[in-house]
Amino acid sequence: MNDDPKPLSEWPVADRRDIRVVLCDIDDTLTRENRLEAAAYQALWDLHSAGFRVVPVTGRPAGWCDAFIRQWPVDAVIGENGAFTYYLDSGVRRELYHPESSEPSATQARLGHIAERVFREVPGTRAAKDQAFRLFDYAVDFREEPPMLGFDEAETIRRICEEEGAVAKVSSIHVNFWIGAYDKRSMVAYTLSKLWGLSIDSPEVLRSLVFCGDSPNDEPMFSMVPNSFGVANVRDFLGYMQTPPKFITESSNGVGFAELASALLSSRT
């Protein structure tokens, strides 16, 4: 593992002033115990009002992302760990699909077969309650609802999925798995290019991004974005990460995200 994250207070003010796009996870980054924190929601509005482009990048399903893009002050939502992006165009919801994502009908039976093996071999696992709203992936709940399992069990689930030929990522509550060579990082790159003409091959563009997350499925983003942050609860996962965030907030969950937003807004003034 690389060096432990530095505190937010050590983030250079000059780097803060370059930020134009705020990318963030949702679960346990904006939420606490599955509820969106008031401080985080206010921070989203404050960032939006200040002219930042705000893009949640989540493992949550298509059905939830449809609600997020319609009701939250965000410019786009990347869902199911990079399978698609939803955005609004003159009030109409539009979508981008990752070039490597498969047709849902072609993969759901295979994903279900993998899930059945997981359920047999890892007692206490079950399909996430939001599975019915998913298009491209499968989510196994290991600690969103009781029984609460540990991260060792989550790693076992991930291993089984990879043995079956799927891509699998561990979040703070689910293990998501899918068929296709995509992840959060590659869909962020695709979305930035398609929607705003921004290429991550440009060092200037990379310096204009900030990402905030909390768990191992955010590692692709931590590795891509120089200004990467974990909210304080990311410490629970540092031992499972090869690429941790560069910085960490003092507070956990949505309050920690609000700290990051405050630092950005203060640099503007």
C-alpha positions as CSV (number, residue, x, y, z in Angstrom):
1,M,0.0,0.0,0.0
2,N,1.2,3.6,-0.7
3,D,1.6,6.2,2.0
4,D,-1.3,7.0,4.3
5,P,-3.5,9.9,3.2
6,K,-2.6,13.4,4.3
7,P,-5.1,15.6,6.2
8,L,-7.2,17.9,4.1
9,S,-5.6,20.9,5.8
10,E,-2.3,20.0,4.0
11,W,-4.0,20.3,0.5
12,P,-2.3,23.3,-1.1
13,V,-4.6,26.3,-1.6
14,A,-3.2,26.8,-5.1
15,D,-4.4,23.3,-6.1
16,R,-7.9,24.0,-4.7
17,R,-8.2,27.0,-7.0
18,D,-7.8,24.9,-10.1
19,I,-10.8,22.6,-9.4
20,R,-13.7,22.9,-11.8
21,V,-15.3,19.4,-11.6
22,V,-16.3,17.6,-8.3
23,L,-16.7,13.9,-8.6
24,C,-17.9,11.9,-5.6
25,D,-19.1,8.5,-4.4
26,I,-22.6,8.4,-2.7
27,D,-22.9,5.6,-0.2
28,D,-21.0,6.4,3.0
29,T,-19.5,9.4,1.3
30,L,-22.6,11.5,1.1
31,T,-24.7,9.2,3.4
32,R,-24.6,7.9,6.9
33,E,-26.4,4.7,7.8
34,N,-28.0,4.8,4.3
35,R,-29.4,8.3,4.7
36,L,-28.3,11.4,2.8
37,E,-26.8,13.7,5.3
38,A,-28.1,17.3,5.5
39,A,-24.6,18.8,5.4
40,A,-23.8,16.8,2.2
41,Y,-27.0,17.8,0.4
42,Q,-26.3,21.4,1.3
43,A,-22.8,21.1,0.1
44,L,-24.0,19.7,-3.3
45,W,-26.2,22.8,-3.6
46,D,-23.5,25.2,-2.6
47,L,-21.0,23.7,-5.1
48,H,-23.7,23.8,-7.9
49,S,-24.5,27.4,-7.1
50,A,-20.8,28.3,-7.2
51,G,-20.5,27.0,-10.7
52,F,-18.7,23.7,-10.1
53,R,-19.7,20.7,-12.3
54,V,-20.9,18.0,-9.8
55,V,-20.9,14.4,-10.8
56,P,-21.7,11.5,-8.4
57,V,-20.0,8.3,-9.4
58,T,-21.8,5.4,-7.7
59,G,-22.4,1.7,-7.6
60,R,-26.1,2.3,-7.2
61,P,-28.6,1.1,-9.8
62,A,-30.1,2.7,-12.9
63,G,-33.5,3.2,-11.2
64,W,-31.9,5.2,-8.3
65,C,-29.7,7.2,-10.7
66,D,-32.7,8.3,-12.6
67,A,-34.1,9.9,-9.5
68,F,-30.7,11.4,-8.6
69,I,-30.3,13.2,-11.9
70,R,-33.8,14.5,-11.8
71,Q,-33.9,15.7,-8.2
72,W,-30.3,16.5,-7.1
73,P,-28.3,19.6,-8.0
74,V,-25.8,17.6,-10.1
75,D,-24.7,17.8,-13.8
76,A,-24.5,14.0,-14.4
77,V,-24.6,10.7,-12.5
78,I,-22.4,7.7,-13.3
79,G,-24.1,4.5,-12.1
80,E,-23.5,0.8,-11.6
81,N,-19.8,1.3,-11.2
82,G,-19.4,2.9,-14.7
83,A,-21.9,1.1,-16.9
84,F,-23.8,4.3,-17.8
85,T,-24.1,8.0,-17.3
86,Y,-27.4,9.9,-16.9
87,Y,-27.6,13.7,-17.6
88,L,-30.3,16.3,-18.4
89,D,-30.6,18.0,-21.7
90,S,-33.2,20.8,-21.6
91,G,-35.0,18.9,-18.8
92,V,-34.9,15.6,-20.7
93,R,-33.0,12.7,-19.2
94,R,-30.3,11.4,-21.6
95,E,-27.9,8.6,-21.2
96,L,-24.4,7.4,-22.3
97,Y,-23.5,3.8,-22.1
98,H,-20.0,2.6,-21.7
99,P,-18.6,1.1,-24.9
100,E,-17.6,-2.0,-23.1
101,S,-20.9,-2.6,-21.3
102,S,-22.9,-5.6,-22.5
103,E,-26.6,-5.7,-23.3
104,P,-28.4,-6.4,-20.0
105,S,-30.4,-9.2,-21.4
106,A,-27.2,-11.0,-22.5
107,T,-25.6,-11.0,-19.0
108,Q,-28.3,-11.2,-16.4
109,A,-28.6,-15.0,-16.5
110,R,-24.8,-15.4,-16.1
111,L,-24.7,-12.9,-13.2
112,G,-27.6,-14.8,-11.5
113,H,-25.6,-18.0,-11.8
114,I,-22.6,-16.4,-10.2
115,A,-24.8,-15.0,-7.4
116,E,-26.2,-18.4,-6.6
117,R,-22.7,-19.8,-6.1
118,V,-21.9,-16.8,-3.8
119,F,-25.0,-17.5,-1.7
120,R,-24.1,-21.2,-1.4
121,E,-20.5,-20.6,-0.4
122,V,-20.7,-17.5,1.8
123,P,-23.4,-17.9,4.4
124,G,-25.5,-14.8,5.2
125,T,-25.1,-13.2,1.8
126,R,-28.2,-12.2,-0.2
127,A,-29.1,-10.0,-3.2
128,A,-29.1,-6.3,-2.4
129,K,-32.6,-4.8,-2.0
130,D,-31.9,-2.5,-5.0
131,Q,-31.1,-5.4,-7.3
132,A,-34.5,-5.0,-9.0
133,F,-33.5,-1.6,-10.3
134,R,-30.3,-2.7,-11.9
135,L,-29.6,-3.0,-15.6
136,F,-25.9,-4.1,-16.0
137,D,-24.6,-5.5,-12.7
138,Y,-25.4,-7.6,-9.7
139,A,-25.1,-6.4,-6.1
140,V,-24.5,-8.8,-3.2
141,D,-25.4,-7.2,0.2
142,F,-22.9,-8.0,2.9
143,R,-23.5,-5.2,5.3
144,E,-26.2,-2.8,4.1
145,E,-28.8,-4.7,6.2
146,P,-28.5,-7.4,8.8
147,P,-26.8,-9.8,9.0
148,M,-23.7,-7.6,8.9
149,L,-20.8,-9.5,7.5
150,G,-17.1,-8.5,7.6
151,F,-14.8,-7.4,4.9
152,D,-13.0,-10.8,4.8
153,E,-16.3,-12.2,3.6
154,A,-16.5,-9.4,1.1
155,E,-13.1,-10.4,-0.3
156,T,-14.3,-14.0,-0.5
157,I,-17.3,-12.9,-2.6
158,R,-15.0,-10.8,-4.8
159,R,-12.7,-13.8,-5.4
160,I,-15.6,-16.1,-6.3
161,C,-17.0,-13.6,-8.8
162,E,-13.5,-13.2,-10.4
163,E,-13.1,-17.0,-10.6
164,E,-16.4,-17.0,-12.6
165,G,-15.0,-14.4,-15.1
166,A,-16.7,-11.3,-13.7
167,V,-15.3,-8.0,-12.7
168,A,-16.0,-7.4,-9.0
169,K,-15.6,-4.4,-6.7
170,V,-16.1,-4.1,-2.9
171,S,-18.0,-1.1,-1.6
172,S,-18.7,-0.2,2.0
173,I,-22.0,-2.2,1.8
174,H,-22.1,-4.3,-1.4
175,V,-19.9,-6.4,-3.6
176,N,-20.9,-5.5,-7.2
177,F,-20.0,-7.6,-10.1
178,W,-20.5,-7.4,-13.9
179,I,-19.4,-8.6,-17.3
180,G,-17.4,-6.0,-19.2
181,A,-14.1,-4.1,-19.2
182,Y,-15.2,-1.0,-17.5
183,D,-15.1,0.7,-14.1
184,K,-15.6,4.1,-12.5
185,R,-12.4,5.5,-13.9
186,S,-13.0,4.6,-17.6
187,M,-16.6,5.9,-17.5
188,V,-15.5,9.2,-15.9
189,A,-13.0,9.6,-18.8
190,Y,-15.7,8.8,-21.4
191,T,-18.3,11.1,-19.8
192,L,-15.9,14.1,-19.4
193,S,-15.0,13.7,-23.1
194,K,-18.5,13.2,-24.5
195,L,-20.3,15.9,-22.4
196,W,-17.7,18.6,-22.0
197,G,-14.8,17.8,-24.3
198,L,-12.4,17.2,-21.5
199,S,-9.6,14.7,-21.9
200,I,-7.9,13.1,-18.9
201,D,-4.8,12.8,-21.1
202,S,-4.4,16.5,-20.3
203,P,-2.5,17.3,-17.1
204,E,-4.5,20.6,-16.9
205,V,-7.8,18.7,-17.0
206,L,-6.6,16.2,-14.3
207,R,-5.7,19.2,-12.1
208,S,-9.2,20.5,-12.5
209,L,-10.8,17.4,-11.0
210,V,-11.4,16.4,-7.4
211,F,-12.8,13.0,-6.3
212,C,-14.1,12.0,-2.9
213,G,-14.9,8.4,-1.9
214,D,-14.8,6.0,0.9
215,S,-14.1,2.4,-0.1
216,P,-12.1,-0.1,-2.3
217,N,-14.4,0.3,-5.4
218,D,-13.2,3.9,-5.5
219,E,-9.6,2.9,-6.1
220,P,-9.8,3.4,-9.9
221,M,-10.7,7.1,-9.1
222,F,-8.1,7.5,-6.4
223,S,-5.5,6.3,-8.9
224,M,-6.6,8.7,-11.6
225,V,-7.3,11.9,-9.9
226,P,-4.3,13.7,-8.3
227,N,-6.7,15.6,-6.0
228,S,-8.3,12.5,-4.5
229,F,-10.0,12.4,-1.1
230,G,-11.4,9.9,1.3
231,V,-13.9,10.9,4.0
232,A,-12.6,9.8,7.4
233,N,-14.4,6.4,7.4
234,V,-12.1,5.3,4.4
235,R,-9.7,4.4,7.2
236,D,-11.7,1.2,7.6
237,F,-10.5,0.1,4.2
238,L,-7.0,1.3,3.9
239,G,-5.6,-2.2,4.6
240,Y,-7.5,-3.5,1.6
241,M,-6.3,-0.9,-0.9
242,Q,-3.3,-0.7,-3.1
243,T,-4.1,2.9,-4.1
244,P,-5.5,5.0,-1.2
245,P,-6.7,8.6,-1.6
246,K,-4.1,11.3,-1.4
247,F,-5.9,13.2,1.3
248,I,-8.5,12.5,4.0
249,T,-11.1,14.7,5.7
250,E,-11.3,15.1,9.5
251,S,-15.0,14.0,9.7
252,S,-16.7,10.9,8.3
253,N,-19.4,10.4,5.8
254,G,-21.4,13.3,4.5
255,V,-20.0,15.8,7.0
256,G,-16.5,14.9,5.7
257,F,-17.7,15.6,2.1
258,A,-19.1,19.0,3.3
259,E,-15.6,19.8,4.7
260,L,-14.1,19.2,1.3
261,A,-16.8,21.4,-0.3
262,S,-16.1,24.1,2.2
263,A,-12.4,24.1,1.3
264,L,-13.2,24.4,-2.3
265,L,-15.7,27.2,-1.8
266,S,-13.4,29.1,0.5
267,S,-10.7,29.0,-2.2
268,R,-13.0,30.7,-4.6
269,T,-13.6,33.6,-2.3
